[in-house]
Amino acid sequence: MSERVEEFRPPQRLLLGPGPSSVNPRVLQAMTQPVLGHLDPVFFKCMDDVYDMLCRLFRTSNKMTLPLSSTGTGGMEASLCNVLERGDTAVIAINGFFGRRMADIARRCGADVHTLEFPLGTAIDPNVVEEELKRHSHVKVLGVVHGETSTGILSPLEELCALAHRHDALIIADTVSSLGGHEVAVDDWDVDICYSATQKCIGAPPGLAPVTLGPRATDAMRNRETPVQSYYLGMADLETYWSNTRAYHHTTPISMMYALREALAMMVEEGLENRIERHARCAAALRAGLQAMGIGLFADPAHHLDPLTTAVIPDGVEDTNVRTRLLDDYNIEISGGLGETRGRIWRIGLMGDSCREVNVLALLSSLERILPGEGFAVEPGSGVAAAQRSLVAA
Ligand SMILES: Cc1ncc(COP(=O)(O)O)c(C=O)c1O
């Protein structure tokens, strides 16, 4: 007996959460191209393009630069497990949910992990990190999250790189929420290992995790005493597929690679600096609009992460009511807090293709319509007008 299964037809949403961000139709279109074999010479051209454009995005000439077949967590896992061995010392600076995940993974690698906790909503303080590095005879890895998506904070990565190297430690930087939305200069800042994910400021669907390893990191990897415990994420073997050898490692998610290539091409066409400026301009307008409506910001204003704004939910307003109305009545997704901030903050993403002036205005006007019904008085137009002023002044 044959049976009919209904087609799955998802609605067209505006994704203004912490990722995934909305994907441009041009990128989706690229995914409908014929699937090639992963050892087809025509596909190698796609890989070469992805390599070249990832190097431009990371601002690096590192040979070992490639997109892992995984989401951002796979990038985190690969970055840690390729250099850490049982008994190595790692210091992980934590100012939110993803720093804590990094520490968890480092422990699973068998490392002796020392964590440094910073208050939620504040940046990693390099002076405090340096004191911790001084306390140990040899720290192999310093792990930091550049853009902490759980709190909306950007930490000073360039400074953290310099201090890691003063103490002969490798630095691993999570740029899942910052790459493509803020400056990330892998070679100039001397970042040893940097990873990201496709679904945020890069503007492709979730599914690949770009990663780059500099010379210190590749040396550490090659001088390991024990093999990397993960076959799938072992960078040395993966590189044989990405280098001229093109030896099979695992079957590449071909259509995702087309998507990444197209999203990177759009980035090159826009210009990385223009793209970063767009993220700054839209985030400033959003923050101005929220504040004009009487909604407070959670993150330390000196360290705002432009792609992700955290807003304090006004007293008496029910988090899920507002988000449900946004989704059901306006087709807009924003997110609630993660971990300790659940029910206390909203996380609003303006990332990649979602990061547009018109989307800032759409969200603010929707909130102006929803909040009075949830017991929070808002002057109609106040948020939109403040955002407009910010955009005009930019
Ligand atoms: C800063 C940061 N690191 C790591 C991750 C994990 O990425 P994924 O959910 O793609 O595995 C995220 C996801 O939001 C993130 O924001």
PDBQT file of the ligand as one rigid body, heavy atoms in Angstrom, charges set to zero:
ROOT
HETATM    1  C1  LIG A 401      28.993  31.810  20.998  1.00  0.00    +0.000 C 
HETATM    2  C2  LIG A 401      28.480  30.479  20.585  1.00  0.00    +0.000 A 
HETATM    3  N1  LIG A 401      29.300  29.431  20.613  1.00  0.00    +0.000 NA
HETATM    4  C3  LIG A 401      28.895  28.202  20.249  1.00  0.00    +0.000 A 
HETATM    5  C4  LIG A 401      27.614  27.976  19.815  1.00  0.00    +0.000 A 
HETATM    6  C5  LIG A 401      27.169  26.611  19.438  1.00  0.00    +0.000 C 
HETATM    7  O1  LIG A 401      26.843  26.570  18.093  1.00  0.00    +0.000 OA
HETATM    8  P1  LIG A 401      25.771  25.509  17.520  1.00  0.00    +0.000 P 
HETATM    9  O2  LIG A 401      24.501  25.731  18.222  1.00  0.00    +0.000 OA
HETATM   10  O3  LIG A 401      25.749  25.899  16.061  1.00  0.00    +0.000 OA
HETATM   11  O4  LIG A 401      26.333  24.162  17.735  1.00  0.00    +0.000 OA
HETATM   12  C6  LIG A 401      26.712  29.050  19.750  1.00  0.00    +0.000 A 
HETATM   13  C7  LIG A 401      25.323  28.834  19.308  1.00  0.00    +0.000 C 
HETATM   14  O5  LIG A 401      24.480  29.687  19.388  1.00  0.00    +0.000 OA
HETATM   15  C8  LIG A 401      27.165  30.320  20.148  1.00  0.00    +0.000 A 
HETATM   16  O6  LIG A 401      26.344  31.363  20.117  1.00  0.00    +0.000 OA
ENDROOT
TORSDOF 0
